[in-house]
Amino acid sequence: MMDQLGRAERLRSERTPFVLATVVRAERPTSAKTGDRALVLPDGTLEGFVGGSCAASTVRAQALALLDSGESTLLRITPGADEGADASEGLVTVSNPCLSGGTLDLFLEAVIPPALIQVYGDGPIARALADVGTAAGYDLRPTADLDAPVIGDAAALVVATHGHNEEAILRAALDAGIPYIGLIASRKRGAAVTASIEGGDRVHSPAGLDIGARTAPEIALSLLAEILSLRPRAARRAVHETRHAAQEARHEEARHEESHHHCH
């Protein structure tokens, strides 16, 4: 058990998303026991033990769906139940005829790294953005080193260097495909800078929503609001459909497993 928890901490430090599956109730006969744990990684790898092959495949499929949605849930694997019952109340029930008569309840905790925002500059706006962003739960990476490399998995990058090395940083961010790129500059100067860069139309300048911000913290708030407003919503809209499709696939796989006598 401690190995899974230690591994989970390493995954957190490496910003690797995962699902921690913990058996919270086991109604015999089941091979898993209360307290058994496993980690499910984005590639489908399952590390640990939460039951035999049928239970493990169900946990894996549900966990991968949760990595897409970013949610956590209570999963019940039981023979002969109506699938999806009580899903709106945070409980997903999956019928798995492979189980030898027992029921497993597992808590599936999706651990998704917070969105990373890289900020170039050390002026008042850059410092305010680091403070406000951290308070909002983002992973803020401020740097005063204008030659620092762009972090490839950043969700957003903000250039607040006030005219220093802006073009080079923006080009690197564009080449890296950073989803949100913002430049702190006046409308006139920002237009001139972005016009000189291939793909500069992807750069938000002046960065931030127009909320009448004047002070550095207010500008930082407008920046975060713009980043949040542009966050993809497709995964959140598809949570219910993804979960239902995953349950259907798992039910079919369980029937296939049973017919080949590979149950545990």
Secondary structure, 3 states (H helix, E strand, C coil): CHHHHHHHHHHHHCCCCEEEEEEEEEECCCCCCCCCEEEECCCCCEEECCCCHHHHHHHHHHHHHHHHHCCCEEEEEECCCCCCCCHHHCEEEEECCCCCCCEEEEEEEEECCCCEEEEECCCHHHHHHHHHHHHCCCEEEEECCCCCCCCCCCCEEEECCCCCCHHHHHHHHHHHCCCEEEECCCHHHHHHHHHCCCCHHHEECCCCCCCCCCCHHHHHHHHHHHHHHCCCCHHHHCHHHHHHHHHHHHHHHHHHHHHCCCCC
